[in-house]
Amino acid sequence: MGQRADQWLFFARIVKSRTLAAAMIESGALRINGEKCAKPSQILRAGDVLTLAQGGHARLMRVSGAGTRRGPYSEARLLYEDITPPVETSATGEPRNAQRAPGTGRPVKKERRAMERLREHTEPGRYE
């Protein structure tokens, strides 16, 4: 026996509401066994592998069973097995993409003032 995809995502506490689950599915952020899930009413069965695009990274999970209600996290955790491979981390323990090259990022005050001076001289209509 299976369960609707939007309902299962809600019961497994992946999303906060069925409306958000339906929106996630319709946007193409969910794949079932490698195939794009087109409708929130698509049926999930035990053993299906889900790929979720969430928060800038992909999560892989195997469906363990169908839920009957949206219970506490400890109960929801029994509905799936997280099979996402571990993220590569650097020596500092941060994910690799969290490191920034030196000198990049927000401009400091001196650089902001230089950009403002440049803008004042190049904006149209300022030569009057």
C-alpha positions as MATLAB code, in Angstrom:
seq = 'MGQRADQWLFFARIVKSRTLAAAMIESGALRINGEKCAKPSQILRAGDVLTLAQGGHARLMRVSGAGTRRGPYSEARLLYEDITPPVETSATGEPRNAQRAPGTGRPVKKERRAMERLREHTEPGRYE';
ca = [
       0.000    0.000    0.000;
       1.266    3.486   -0.811;
       0.741    7.077    0.199;
       0.509   10.404   -1.630;
       3.882   12.139   -2.001;
       2.730   15.456   -0.484;
       1.146   13.684    2.468;
       4.243   11.561    3.087;
       6.567   14.617    2.998;
       4.310   16.293    5.567;
       4.114   13.232    7.852;
       7.896   12.680    7.624;
       8.421   16.311    8.729;
      10.395   17.210    5.592;
       8.140   20.264    5.069;
       5.909   22.223    7.438;
       2.633   21.890    5.503;
       1.050   19.876    2.717;
       0.731   23.080    0.706;
       4.507   23.564    0.875;
       4.969   19.893   -0.019;
       2.757   20.299   -3.087;
       4.629   23.453   -4.120;
       7.971   21.660   -3.719;
       6.792   18.761   -5.878;
       5.301   20.993   -8.584;
       8.530   23.027   -8.762;
      10.438   19.853   -9.657;
      12.445   19.592   -6.431;
      11.444   15.945   -5.854;
      12.507   12.880   -7.813;
      11.218    9.392   -7.117;
      13.605    6.587   -8.120;
      15.445    9.053  -10.361;
      12.333   10.220  -12.234;
      10.849   13.680  -11.792;
       7.673   13.681   -9.720;
       5.086   15.785  -11.545;
       2.087   15.635   -9.218;
       1.620   15.806   -5.439;
      -0.799   12.871   -5.758;
       1.887   10.465   -6.980;
       2.016    7.361   -4.796;
       5.111    6.527   -2.717;
       5.807    2.965   -1.642;
       8.284    1.405    0.784;
      11.695    1.069   -0.863;
      11.338    4.113   -3.140;
      14.404    6.364   -3.224;
      13.649   10.093   -3.064;
      15.977   12.864   -4.187;
      15.064   16.226   -2.650;
      16.615   19.514   -3.730;
      16.515   21.429   -0.468;
      18.592   24.326    0.809;
      21.092   24.325   -2.053;
      21.997   20.657   -1.755;
      20.411   17.307   -2.567;
      19.141   14.874    0.057;
      18.679   11.181   -0.674;
      16.270    9.137    1.387;
      14.722    5.698    1.160;
      11.048    5.394    2.114;
      10.606    2.869    4.948;
       6.837    3.046    5.267;
       3.681    5.138    5.151;
       2.700    7.504    7.929;
      -0.649    7.798    9.658;
      -0.194   11.235   11.240;
       2.299   14.070   11.638;
       3.804   13.037   14.928;
       6.981   14.002   16.762;
      10.360   13.872   15.041;
      11.218   10.545   16.681;
       8.128    8.991   15.085;
       8.618   10.705   11.717;
      12.245    9.541   11.550;
      11.010    5.936   11.279;
       9.332    6.690    7.921;
      12.624    7.065    6.026;
      16.304    6.203    5.973;
      18.647    9.063    5.087;
      21.159    7.767    2.526;
      22.709   11.131    1.627;
      26.478   10.756    1.175;
      28.507   12.761    3.717;
      29.600   16.270    2.698;
      33.328   16.731    2.165;
      34.769   18.959    4.862;
      38.048   20.804    5.117;
      40.595   20.546    7.934;
      38.668   23.210    9.890;
      35.487   21.130    9.812;
      33.588   23.471    7.488;
      32.051   22.315    4.198;
      34.380   22.974    1.270;
      32.139   25.592   -0.316;
      32.028   27.577    2.958;
      35.599   28.783    2.530;
      36.130   32.061    0.747;
      39.220   33.185   -1.105;
      41.132   35.965    0.676;
      40.157   39.435   -0.488;
      36.692   38.464   -1.684;
      33.420   39.301   -0.018;
      31.904   42.594    0.998;
      33.902   45.730    0.232;
      35.502   47.559    3.149;
      34.830   51.224    3.855;
      37.741   52.453    1.737;
      36.557   50.426   -1.270;
      32.942   51.618   -0.830;
      34.080   55.249   -0.855;
      36.133   54.648   -4.011;
      33.097   53.083   -5.726;
      30.927   56.023   -4.673;
      33.438   58.515   -6.126;
      33.500   56.532   -9.367;
      29.691   56.474   -9.531;
      29.498   60.244   -8.989;
      31.746   60.844  -11.983;
      30.139   58.375  -14.381;
      26.387   58.778  -13.786;
      24.537   60.510  -16.639;
      23.114   63.921  -15.843;
      25.803   64.807  -13.303;
      27.773   67.052  -15.672;
      25.467   70.047  -15.452;
];
